[in-house]
Amino acid sequence: MTSNPSPLPVRIARPIQPRFTWHHFAMRFSSTPRGARLARHLAGERLDAWGIPYGSDAHDALTLIVAELSANAVSHGLVPGRDFRLRLSAEDATVRVEVTDTRSERLPVLNDPPADDQEGGRGLLLVAALTNSWGWFPRTDGPGKTVWASLYVRPL
């Protein structure tokens, strides 16, 4: 018995899916400049694996956000012997970055731009300019705070 295949290919309609199903990454890093660099590097690799390629505007913005929030955790949230935590999550077309440190008395404040000759003080201004929203909340599982930022990533 022989069967003749259909001359036209059968196409099954698939529903439109969001850019991301749901991705999550979390890791603790030492509260050192090396830990902040490693957080930025691993975040960049994770974003690329999630479909936000190296060199894209979204990838560059998100790695800069991770770098700034991690540097702030190391500089301003440092408690000797305590790590900071980076958490990335992507759902639909939004990526959320969270950095948690163990210092609750140094809260993030968005100030006016610093003087031209001042070296620091621009990190949260960059985060605010690059993201759709950002903020902070007290840490729920111990002392400290979590600073978060979210960015809508346009489909490629």
Salt bridges, closest charged atoms under 4 A:
GLU45 OE2 - HIS41 NE2 2.94
GLU98 OE2 - ARG96 NE 2.72
ASP101 OD1 - LYS145 NZ 2.91
GLU105 OE2 - ARG103 NE 2.58
ASP141 OD2 - ARG85 NH1 3.67
ASP141 OD1 - ARG139 NE 2.71
